[in-house]
Amino acid sequence: MVVRLLAAIALLMLPAPALAEWQAAETQHFIIYSESSGAEIEKLAERLESYDKLMRMATNVPQEKAPVKVRIYEVAGMGLVQDALGLGNSGIAGFYDSNIFGPFLVTPRNADVDDRYVTPELVLNHEYAHHFMLQYFPAIYPSWYVEGFAELVGSSKQLPNGRIGYGMPAKHRGNEIAAYWVPLQELLVKERVRDLDRYGQGWALTHFFTFDSKRSAQLRQYLSALRAGKSFKEAAQVFGDLNALNREARRYVTTGVFDYKPVKVEIARPVIRNMRRLSAGEAALIPEVIAFRDDDLSLIKKPAWRERERRLREGNLRKIREKAARYPNDAFALYLLAEAENAAGNLAQSDAAIDRLLALQPGHVRAMARKSLNLSRAASRLQGTDMAAKASAARRLAVRANRADPNDPLPLIAFFESFRLAGQKPTPLALEGLMQAVTTLSQDLAIRQLLVDQLAGDQRYAEAIAWLLPIANSPHDSPRRDAAREQMARLQAALARQRGTSGGAKTTS
């Protein structure tokens, strides 16, 4: 699911100046792809790590190595951002998404808009806040809080004294903050409301709840209740009198005076731990990389939109093929081609690309994992000893890839699939690996669904419910969410029967 920041102003599309070669700079939590100078990339890296640290301080997330580093693609302007989505002249200033490569952000070097409050810094901080929430707290959130938290972080600014002003006013929202207001008596008790400004009112409410100690505690209780499966109406009881709460929040917003905290943020040095130039093929494929999507097309509800997305993906695949042919020995080009062919359902073409890559680099971790997945898919079409032999070969490749890089989630998924696709019961180790992969790629709902289905099949209903919650309670309407809610009801009924027949034994959920 793409999370987008809409710039509600007319675009002033500017030509992109010629810059240096594409480079990739690796920090503790990010890999930054940019054509900017080394000094500019250093500034961007410092800002990214500072805001990551700010959010960790605000949410008590440990200062540990990230499960997966977020890729940041800094492109010349908003036109390239919109081209990646196939939405030219849409006003979209940046977006966050996730695919088989992991989570990534696309942000412009120049915001290209006639508004001094809409800056690349705001866009980037807003979109990274979405990732942070989904990565470390994958649960149910009202849509106003999803955008409100991102606006709260996005509007924070670095001050002249080096601190970050956490909670500074979202001036780019202007009159929206006070002019459009859904009463909290309605907003907090309903899953869907009409005429909600998720950004303006979302920011105002999140700011209000963050900077009022009493209300802040109530918000945490509210979100915890939703996470536990209670209805919005039940969860809202923690606030007490909603009429009084609404009056209090309106007074807070209409005064136009908002406190903020100047926070001292210290980050590890050196910020950039490794920097490399991109190969010619990888640099040429940047537009196709940020346009690559491999989520299930059936998640797009409207047939016309689904067909439009299918055509966009076909066009992107054609471009990948053309560029990969230009760079036949480029490892990145071959791997992207293999994944794009696989996403399109072209197993033979994916296999051909991955075989060429493994001939060039036999130890390529992701190539081994992709080959393993392809072998497992092939095994699923066989029977008897032929199936077992191919599944065994897939398993050996997955193990080799995992030994080469234990932190990469793809070999763990490949190992699990070498059992499931061959119709064999996954071992406890395979299931544990899948859990690790889901934790690493929290935003990948297809992988999460694999885990839920396996746990449900093993009658581990309480665990299945816990892993299913982020899908079933998603604020975004989709066929996957509808199916998850139906599955949730079945799992809860099965859990109740299980507890009833087991003499009331407790299960963790």
VEXVO-317381 format. One record per residue (C-alpha): y, x, z; residue number from 1. Coordinates in Angstrom, 1 decimal, padded with zeros to 4 digits. Example, Ala and Ser with C-alpha at 12.3 -4.5 7.8 and 13.67 -1.06 7.14 Angstrom:
// VEXVO-317381
[[-004.5; 012.3; 007.8]; 1] [[-001.1; 013.7; 007.1]; 2] 
END
This chain:
// VEXVO-317381
[[000.0; 000.0; 000.0]; 1] [[003.3; 001.5; -001.1]; 2] [[006.1; 001.3; 001.4]; 3] [[009.5; 001.4; -000.3]; 4] [[013.1; 001.8; 000.7]; 5] [[015.4; -000.4; -001.4]; 6] [[018.9; 000.9; -002.0]; 7] [[021.0; -002.3; -002.2]; 8] [[023.6; -000.9; -004.4]; 9] [[024.1; -000.1; -008.1]; 10] [[022.7; 003.2; -009.3]; 11] [[024.7; 006.0; -010.8]; 12] [[022.0; 007.9; -012.7]; 13] [[022.9; 011.6; -012.9]; 14] [[021.4; 014.2; -015.1]; 15] [[019.2; 016.7; -013.3]; 16] [[020.4; 020.3; -013.6]; 17] [[018.0; 023.1; -014.5]; 18] [[016.5; 024.6; -011.4]; 19] [[014.0; 027.3; -010.4]; 20] [[010.3; 027.0; -010.8]; 21] [[008.3; 024.6; -008.8]; 22] [[007.1; 026.0; -005.4]; 23] [[004.9; 024.7; -002.6]; 24] [[006.0; 025.6; 001.0]; 25] [[003.6; 024.9; 003.8]; 26] [[004.8; 024.2; 007.4]; 27] [[002.9; 022.9; 010.4]; 28] [[002.9; 019.3; 009.3]; 29] [[004.0; 019.3; 005.7]; 30] [[003.5; 020.8; 002.2]; 31] [[006.8; 020.6; 000.4]; 32] [[006.9; 020.6; -003.5]; 33] [[010.3; 021.4; -004.8]; 34] [[012.3; 023.1; -007.6]; 35] [[015.1; 024.0; -005.1]; 36] [[015.9; 027.5; -004.0]; 37] [[014.0; 029.2; -001.2]; 38] [[017.0; 028.7; 001.1]; 39] [[017.2; 025.0; 000.3]; 40] [[013.5; 024.5; 000.9]; 41] [[013.8; 026.2; 004.2]; 42] [[016.6; 023.8; 005.2]; 43] [[014.4; 020.8; 004.2]; 44] [[011.4; 022.2; 006.1]; 45] [[013.5; 022.6; 009.2]; 46] [[014.8; 019.1; 009.0]; 47] [[011.3; 017.6; 008.4]; 48] [[009.7; 019.5; 011.3]; 49] [[012.7; 018.5; 013.5]; 50] [[012.3; 014.9; 012.8]; 51] [[008.5; 015.1; 013.3]; 52] [[009.1; 016.7; 016.7]; 53] [[011.7; 014.0; 017.5]; 54] [[009.2; 011.2; 016.8]; 55] [[006.5; 013.0; 018.8]; 56] [[008.9; 013.2; 021.8]; 57] [[009.8; 009.5; 021.4]; 58] [[006.2; 008.3; 021.2]; 59] [[004.4; 010.9; 023.4]; 60] [[002.2; 012.1; 020.5]; 61] [[000.9; 015.6; 021.4]; 62] [[002.4; 018.6; 019.6]; 63] [[-000.8; 019.5; 017.9]; 64] [[-001.7; 020.3; 014.3]; 65] [[-001.5; 017.2; 012.1]; 66] [[-004.9; 015.8; 011.0]; 67] [[-003.7; 016.1; 007.4]; 68] [[-000.5; 017.6; 006.1]; 69] [[001.8; 015.2; 004.4]; 70] [[002.8; 016.2; 000.9]; 71] [[006.6; 015.9; 000.2]; 72] [[007.6; 015.8; -003.5]; 73] [[011.4; 016.4; -003.8]; 74] [[012.3; 015.3; -007.3]; 75] [[015.6; 015.6; -009.1]; 76] [[016.8; 012.1; -008.7]; 77] [[016.0; 008.4; -008.1]; 78] [[015.2; 007.9; -011.8]; 79] [[012.1; 010.0; -011.4]; 80] [[011.1; 008.2; -008.2]; 81] [[011.3; 004.9; -010.0]; 82] [[009.4; 006.2; -013.1]; 83] [[006.5; 007.1; -010.8]; 84] [[006.2; 003.4; -009.8]; 85] [[007.0; 002.1; -013.3]; 86] [[010.0; 000.3; -011.8]; 87] [[013.0; 001.7; -013.7]; 88] [[016.5; 000.5; -012.5]; 89] [[015.0; -001.1; -009.5]; 90] [[017.1; 000.6; -006.8]; 91] [[014.1; 002.2; -005.1]; 92] [[015.3; 005.5; -003.6]; 93] [[011.9; 006.8; -002.3]; 94] [[008.4; 005.8; -001.4]; 95] [[005.4; 006.6; 000.7]; 96] [[001.8; 006.2; -000.4]; 97] [[-001.7; 007.6; 000.1]; 98] [[-004.5; 008.3; -002.2]; 99] [[-007.6; 010.6; -002.4]; 100] [[-005.3; 013.6; -002.0]; 101] [[-004.0; 012.2; 001.3]; 102] [[-000.6; 010.8; 002.3]; 103] [[002.5; 011.7; 000.4]; 104] [[006.2; 011.1; 000.1]; 105] [[008.5; 011.1; -002.9]; 106] [[012.2; 011.6; -002.3]; 107] [[015.2; 012.5; -004.4]; 108] [[017.2; 015.6; -004.1]; 109] [[020.3; 013.5; -004.9]; 110] [[020.4; 009.8; -003.9]; 111] [[022.4; 008.9; -007.1]; 112] [[024.1; 006.0; -005.4]; 113] [[027.7; 005.2; -004.8]; 114] [[027.4; 005.0; -001.0]; 115] [[028.0; 007.9; 001.3]; 116] [[025.7; 006.5; 003.9]; 117] [[022.6; 006.4; 001.6]; 118] [[021.5; 010.1; 001.5]; 119] [[018.3; 011.9; 000.6]; 120] [[018.0; 012.7; 004.3]; 121] [[018.0; 009.0; 005.3]; 122] [[015.5; 008.1; 002.6]; 123] [[013.1; 010.9; 003.6]; 124] [[013.3; 010.2; 007.3]; 125] [[012.8; 006.5; 006.8]; 126] [[009.7; 007.1; 004.7]; 127] [[008.2; 009.7; 007.0]; 128] [[008.6; 007.3; 009.9]; 129] [[006.3; 004.9; 008.0]; 130] [[003.7; 007.6; 007.7]; 131] [[004.0; 008.6; 011.4]; 132] [[003.5; 005.0; 012.6]; 133] [[000.5; 004.5; 010.3]; 134] [[-001.1; 007.8; 011.1]; 135] [[-000.8; 007.8; 014.8]; 136] [[-000.6; 004.1; 015.7]; 137] [[-002.6; 002.2; 013.0]; 138] [[-002.4; -001.3; 014.5]; 139] [[-000.7; -004.6; 014.1]; 140] [[003.1; -004.6; 013.9]; 141] [[005.6; -007.4; 013.0]; 142] [[007.2; -006.5; 009.7]; 143] [[010.7; -006.3; 011.3]; 144] [[009.4; -003.6; 013.6]; 145] [[007.7; -001.6; 010.8]; 146] [[011.1; -001.4; 009.0]; 147] [[013.1; -001.3; 012.2]; 148] [[011.4; 001.8; 013.5]; 149] [[011.8; 003.5; 010.1]; 150] [[015.5; 002.6; 010.0]; 151] [[016.0; 003.8; 013.6]; 152] [[014.5; 007.2; 012.7]; 153] [[016.1; 007.3; 009.3]; 154] [[019.6; 006.6; 010.6]; 155] [[019.4; 009.4; 013.2]; 156] [[021.4; 012.4; 012.2]; 157] [[021.6; 016.1; 012.9]; 158] [[024.7; 016.8; 014.9]; 159] [[027.0; 019.8; 014.6]; 160] [[025.6; 021.2; 017.9]; 161] [[022.1; 021.3; 016.4]; 162] [[020.8; 018.2; 018.3]; 163] [[019.7; 015.0; 016.6]; 164] [[021.6; 011.8; 017.3]; 165] [[018.6; 009.5; 017.9]; 166] [[019.6; 005.8; 017.4]; 167] [[022.9; 006.3; 015.5]; 168] [[024.2; 003.2; 013.8]; 169] [[022.6; 002.2; 010.5]; 170] [[025.9; 002.1; 008.7]; 171] [[024.4; 001.7; 005.3]; 172] [[023.2; -001.8; 006.4]; 173] [[026.9; -002.9; 007.0]; 174] [[027.4; -006.6; 007.6]; 175] [[023.7; -007.3; 007.1]; 176] [[023.0; -006.4; 010.7]; 177] [[025.1; -009.2; 012.2]; 178] [[025.3; -011.7; 009.3]; 179] [[021.6; -012.4; 008.8]; 180] [[019.8; -013.4; 011.9]; 181] [[016.5; -015.2; 012.5]; 182] [[016.5; -016.6; 016.1]; 183] [[014.0; -014.7; 018.3]; 184] [[012.5; -018.0; 019.4]; 185] [[011.1; -018.1; 015.9]; 186] [[010.8; -014.5; 014.9]; 187] [[008.7; -013.4; 017.9]; 188] [[006.2; -016.3; 017.9]; 189] [[005.5; -016.6; 014.2]; 190] [[003.5; -014.3; 011.9]; 191] [[005.8; -015.3; 008.9]; 192] [[009.4; -016.4; 008.9]; 193] [[011.8; -017.2; 006.1]; 194] [[015.1; -015.4; 005.3]; 195] [[014.2; -012.4; 007.5]; 196] [[016.2; -009.2; 006.8]; 197] [[013.5; -006.8; 007.9]; 198] [[015.8; -003.8; 007.5]; 199] [[019.1; -005.0; 009.0]; 200] [[017.8; -007.2; 011.8]; 201] [[014.7; -005.0; 012.1]; 202] [[017.0; -002.0; 012.9]; 203] [[019.2; -004.0; 015.3]; 204] [[016.2; -005.4; 017.2]; 205] [[014.4; -002.1; 017.4]; 206] [[017.6; -000.4; 018.6]; 207] [[018.1; -003.1; 021.2]; 208] [[014.5; -002.9; 022.5]; 209] [[014.6; 000.9; 022.5]; 210] [[017.8; 001.4; 024.5]; 211] [[017.2; -001.3; 027.1]; 212] [[014.7; -000.1; 029.6]; 213] [[013.6; -003.5; 030.7]; 214] [[013.2; -004.9; 027.2]; 215] [[011.6; -001.7; 026.0]; 216] [[008.8; -002.2; 028.5]; 217] [[008.4; -005.8; 027.3]; 218] [[008.3; -004.7; 023.7]; 219] [[005.4; -002.3; 024.5]; 220] [[003.6; -005.1; 026.2]; 221] [[004.2; -007.4; 023.2]; 222] [[002.8; -004.9; 020.7]; 223] [[-000.2; -004.1; 023.0]; 224] [[-001.0; -007.9; 023.1]; 225] [[-000.9; -008.1; 019.3]; 226] [[-003.1; -005.1; 019.1]; 227] [[-005.6; -006.7; 021.5]; 228] [[-005.9; -009.7; 019.1]; 229] [[-003.6; -012.2; 020.8]; 230] [[-001.5; -014.5; 018.6]; 231] [[002.2; -013.9; 018.1]; 232] [[003.0; -016.9; 020.3]; 233] [[000.7; -015.7; 023.1]; 234] [[002.1; -012.1; 022.9]; 235] [[005.7; -013.3; 023.0]; 236] [[005.2; -014.7; 026.6]; 237] [[005.9; -011.2; 028.0]; 238] [[009.6; -011.7; 027.1]; 239] [[010.0; -014.7; 029.3]; 240] [[012.8; -017.1; 028.2]; 241] [[013.2; -016.5; 024.5]; 242] [[016.5; -018.4; 024.4]; 243] [[018.0; -016.1; 026.9]; 244] [[016.5; -013.1; 025.0]; 245] [[018.0; -014.3; 021.8]; 246] [[021.5; -014.7; 023.4]; 247] [[021.2; -011.2; 024.9]; 248] [[020.2; -009.6; 021.6]; 249] [[022.9; -011.3; 019.7]; 250] [[025.6; -010.1; 022.2]; 251] [[024.2; -006.6; 021.8]; 252] [[024.4; -006.7; 018.1]; 253] [[027.7; -008.4; 017.6]; 254] [[029.6; -006.0; 019.8]; 255] [[029.2; -003.4; 017.1]; 256] [[028.9; -000.6; 019.7]; 257] [[025.5; 001.2; 019.7]; 258] [[024.5; 004.0; 022.0]; 259] [[022.5; 006.9; 020.8]; 260] [[020.8; 009.9; 022.4]; 261] [[021.7; 013.5; 021.4]; 262] [[018.3; 015.0; 021.6]; 263] [[017.6; 018.7; 021.7]; 264] [[014.7; 019.4; 019.4]; 265] [[013.0; 022.8; 019.3]; 266] [[010.5; 023.6; 016.6]; 267] [[008.1; 026.4; 016.1]; 268] [[009.2; 029.5; 014.1]; 269] [[008.8; 030.6; 011.4]; 270] [[009.0; 027.1; 010.0]; 271] [[007.5; 028.0; 006.6]; 272] [[004.1; 029.6; 007.1]; 273] [[003.2; 030.0; 003.4]; 274] [[004.9; 029.7; 000.1]; 275] [[003.5; 029.9; -003.4]; 276] [[004.5; 029.2; -007.0]; 277] [[002.7; 026.3; -008.6]; 278] [[000.5; 027.1; -011.6]; 279] [[001.9; 026.0; -015.0]; 280] [[-000.5; 023.1; -015.1]; 281] [[000.2; 021.9; -011.6]; 282] [[004.0; 022.1; -012.2]; 283] [[003.7; 020.2; -015.5]; 284] [[001.6; 017.4; -013.8]; 285] [[004.1; 016.7; -011.0]; 286] [[005.2; 013.3; -012.6]; 287] [[001.6; 012.3; -013.1]; 288] [[000.6; 013.3; -009.5]; 289] [[003.3; 011.2; -007.9]; 290] [[002.4; 008.3; -010.2]; 291] [[-001.4; 008.5; -009.5]; 292] [[-002.9; 005.6; -007.6]; 293] [[-006.6; 005.0; -006.9]; 294] [[-006.5; 002.0; -004.5]; 295] [[-008.5; -001.1; -005.5]; 296] [[-006.8; -003.1; -008.1]; 297] [[-008.3; -006.3; -006.6]; 298] [[-005.8; -005.9; -003.8]; 299] [[-003.0; -007.0; -006.1]; 300] [[-003.1; -010.7; -005.8]; 301] [[-001.2; -011.9; -008.9]; 302] [[-003.0; -011.5; -012.2]; 303] [[000.1; -010.5; -014.1]; 304] [[001.0; -007.8; -011.6]; 305] [[-002.6; -006.6; -011.5]; 306] [[-002.6; -006.3; -015.3]; 307] [[000.8; -004.5; -015.3]; 308] [[-000.6; -002.0; -012.7]; 309] [[-003.8; -001.5; -014.8]; 310] [[-001.7; -000.6; -017.9]; 311] [[000.5; 001.8; -015.8]; 312] [[-002.7; 003.6; -014.6]; 313] [[-004.1; 003.8; -018.1]; 314] [[-000.8; 005.3; -019.4]; 315] [[-000.8; 007.8; -016.5]; 316] [[-004.5; 008.7; -017.2]; 317] [[-003.6; 009.4; -020.9]; 318] [[-000.8; 011.8; -019.8]; 319] [[-003.2; 013.5; -017.4]; 320] [[-005.7; 014.0; -020.2]; 321] [[-003.1; 015.4; -022.5]; 322] [[-001.7; 017.9; -020.0]; 323] [[-005.1; 018.9; -018.8]; 324] [[-006.1; 019.7; -022.4]; 325] [[-003.0; 021.9; -022.6]; 326] [[-004.2; 023.8; -019.5]; 327] [[-008.0; 023.9; -019.8]; 328] [[-008.5; 026.6; -017.2]; 329] [[-006.0; 025.3; -014.6]; 330] [[-008.0; 024.3; -011.5]; 331] [[-005.5; 021.8; -010.3]; 332] [[-005.3; 020.1; -013.7]; 333] [[-009.1; 019.8; -013.9]; 334] [[-009.4; 018.4; -010.4]; 335] [[-006.7; 015.8; -010.9]; 336] [[-008.3; 014.8; -014.2]; 337] [[-011.7; 014.4; -012.4]; 338] [[-010.2; 012.2; -009.8]; 339] [[-008.2; 010.1; -012.3]; 340] [[-011.3; 009.5; -014.4]; 341] [[-013.2; 008.6; -011.3]; 342] [[-010.5; 006.1; -010.3]; 343] [[-010.7; 004.5; -013.7]; 344] [[-014.5; 004.2; -013.4]; 345] [[-015.3; 006.9; -016.0]; 346] [[-018.1; 008.8; -014.2]; 347] [[-019.2; 010.9; -017.2]; 348] [[-015.7; 012.1; -017.9]; 349] [[-015.1; 012.8; -014.2]; 350] [[-018.3; 014.8; -014.1]; 351] [[-017.4; 016.8; -017.2]; 352] [[-014.0; 017.8; -015.7]; 353] [[-015.6; 018.7; -012.3]; 354] [[-018.3; 020.7; -014.0]; 355] [[-015.7; 022.8; -015.8]; 356] [[-013.8; 023.3; -012.6]; 357] [[-017.0; 024.4; -010.7]; 358] [[-017.8; 026.8; -013.5]; 359] [[-014.4; 028.4; -013.0]; 360] [[-014.4; 028.2; -009.2]; 361] [[-017.9; 027.5; -007.7]; 362] [[-016.5; 027.5; -004.2]; 363] [[-013.7; 024.9; -004.8]; 364] [[-014.1; 022.6; -001.8]; 365] [[-012.8; 019.4; -003.3]; 366] [[-014.7; 020.0; -006.5]; 367] [[-017.9; 020.2; -004.6]; 368] [[-017.1; 017.1; -002.7]; 369] [[-016.2; 015.1; -005.8]; 370] [[-019.4; 016.4; -007.5]; 371] [[-021.4; 015.2; -004.5]; 372] [[-019.8; 011.8; -004.7]; 373] [[-020.6; 011.5; -008.4]; 374] [[-024.2; 012.5; -007.7]; 375] [[-024.5; 009.8; -005.1]; 376] [[-023.1; 007.2; -007.5]; 377] [[-025.6; 008.3; -010.0]; 378] [[-028.4; 008.2; -007.4]; 379] [[-027.5; 004.6; -006.7]; 380] [[-028.7; 003.7; -010.2]; 381] [[-032.1; 005.3; -009.8]; 382] [[-035.2; 004.5; -007.8]; 383] [[-037.9; 006.2; -005.8]; 384] [[-038.2; 010.0; -005.9]; 385] [[-035.5; 010.3; -008.6]; 386] [[-033.0; 008.6; -006.3]; 387] [[-034.1; 010.7; -003.3]; 388] [[-033.8; 014.0; -005.2]; 389] [[-030.3; 013.2; -006.5]; 390] [[-029.1; 012.0; -003.1]; 391] [[-030.5; 015.2; -001.6]; 392] [[-028.6; 017.3; -004.1]; 393] [[-025.4; 015.4; -003.3]; 394] [[-026.0; 015.9; 000.4]; 395] [[-026.4; 019.7; 000.0]; 396] [[-023.1; 019.9; -001.9]; 397] [[-021.3; 017.9; 000.8]; 398] [[-022.6; 020.2; 003.5]; 399] [[-021.5; 023.3; 001.5]; 400] [[-018.0; 021.8; 001.1]; 401] [[-017.8; 020.9; 004.7]; 402] [[-018.8; 024.4; 005.8]; 403] [[-016.1; 025.8; 003.6]; 404] [[-013.4; 023.5; 005.1]; 405] [[-014.4; 021.5; 008.1]; 406] [[-011.0; 019.8; 008.3]; 407] [[-011.0; 018.3; 004.8]; 408] [[-012.1; 014.6; 005.0]; 409] [[-013.5; 014.4; 001.5]; 410] [[-016.7; 016.3; 002.2]; 411] [[-017.3; 014.1; 005.3]; 412] [[-017.0; 011.0; 003.1]; 413] [[-019.3; 012.5; 000.5]; 414] [[-021.9; 013.3; 003.2]; 415] [[-021.9; 009.7; 004.4]; 416] [[-022.0; 008.3; 000.9]; 417] [[-025.1; 010.5; 000.1]; 418] [[-027.0; 008.2; 002.5]; 419] [[-025.3; 004.9; 001.9]; 420] [[-025.3; 004.9; -001.9]; 421] [[-029.0; 005.9; -001.9]; 422] [[-029.9; 003.0; 000.3]; 423] [[-030.7; 005.2; 003.2]; 424] [[-029.5; 004.7; 006.8]; 425] [[-026.7; 007.3; 007.6]; 426] [[-027.5; 009.7; 010.4]; 427] [[-025.4; 009.7; 013.6]; 428] [[-023.8; 012.9; 012.3]; 429] [[-022.8; 011.2; 009.0]; 430] [[-021.3; 008.3; 010.8]; 431] [[-019.4; 010.6; 013.1]; 432] [[-018.0; 012.4; 010.1]; 433] [[-016.9; 009.1; 008.5]; 434] [[-015.1; 008.3; 011.8]; 435] [[-013.3; 011.6; 011.6]; 436] [[-012.3; 011.0; 008.0]; 437] [[-010.9; 007.5; 008.8]; 438] [[-008.9; 009.0; 011.7]; 439] [[-007.5; 011.7; 009.3]; 440] [[-006.8; 009.2; 006.5]; 441] [[-005.7; 006.3; 008.6]; 442] [[-003.9; 004.7; 005.7]; 443] [[-006.9; 004.6; 003.4]; 444] [[-008.2; 001.0; 004.0]; 445] [[-011.2; 001.4; 001.6]; 446] [[-012.6; 004.2; 003.7]; 447] [[-011.9; 002.3; 006.9]; 448] [[-013.8; -000.7; 005.5]; 449] [[-016.8; 001.5; 004.8]; 450] [[-016.9; 002.4; 008.5]; 451] [[-016.5; -001.2; 009.7]; 452] [[-019.3; -002.4; 007.4]; 453] [[-021.6; 000.3; 008.6]; 454] [[-020.9; -000.4; 012.3]; 455] [[-021.4; -004.1; 011.8]; 456] [[-024.7; -003.5; 010.0]; 457] [[-025.7; -001.4; 013.0]; 458] [[-024.8; -004.3; 015.3]; 459] [[-022.1; -002.2; 017.0]; 460] [[-019.8; -005.2; 016.8]; 461] [[-017.2; -004.2; 019.4]; 462] [[-016.6; -000.9; 017.6]; 463] [[-016.5; -002.6; 014.3]; 464] [[-013.8; -005.0; 015.6]; 465] [[-011.7; -002.1; 016.9]; 466] [[-011.8; -000.2; 013.6]; 467] [[-011.1; -003.5; 011.6]; 468] [[-008.0; -004.5; 013.5]; 469] [[-005.5; -002.5; 011.5]; 470] [[-006.7; -004.3; 008.3]; 471] [[-007.0; -007.8; 009.7]; 472] [[-003.7; -007.6; 011.5]; 473] [[-001.7; -006.0; 008.6]; 474] [[001.7; -007.6; 008.1]; 475] [[001.2; -007.4; 004.3]; 476] [[-000.6; -010.4; 002.7]; 477] [[-003.5; -009.3; 000.6]; 478] [[-007.1; -010.3; -000.4]; 479] [[-008.3; -007.4; 001.7]; 480] [[-006.5; -008.7; 004.8]; 481] [[-007.9; -012.3; 004.2]; 482] [[-011.4; -010.9; 003.9]; 483] [[-010.9; -008.8; 007.0]; 484] [[-009.8; -011.8; 009.0]; 485] [[-012.9; -013.7; 007.9]; 486] [[-015.1; -010.8; 008.8]; 487] [[-013.3; -010.5; 012.2]; 488] [[-014.2; -014.0; 013.1]; 489] [[-017.8; -013.4; 012.2]; 490] [[-017.9; -010.1; 014.2]; 491] [[-016.3; -011.8; 017.2]; 492] [[-018.9; -014.6; 017.1]; 493] [[-021.7; -012.0; 016.8]; 494] [[-020.3; -010.0; 019.7]; 495] [[-020.1; -013.1; 021.8]; 496] [[-023.8; -013.8; 021.0]; 497] [[-024.7; -010.2; 021.7]; 498] [[-023.0; -010.2; 025.1]; 499] [[-024.6; -013.6; 026.0]; 500] [[-028.1; -012.4; 025.2]; 501] [[-027.6; -009.0; 026.9]; 502] [[-026.8; -010.5; 030.3]; 503] [[-023.0; -009.9; 030.0]; 504] [[-023.3; -006.1; 029.4]; 505] [[-019.8; -004.7; 028.7]; 506] [[-018.9; -003.2; 025.4]; 507] [[-015.8; -001.1; 024.6]; 508] [[-013.4; -002.7; 022.1]; 509] 
END
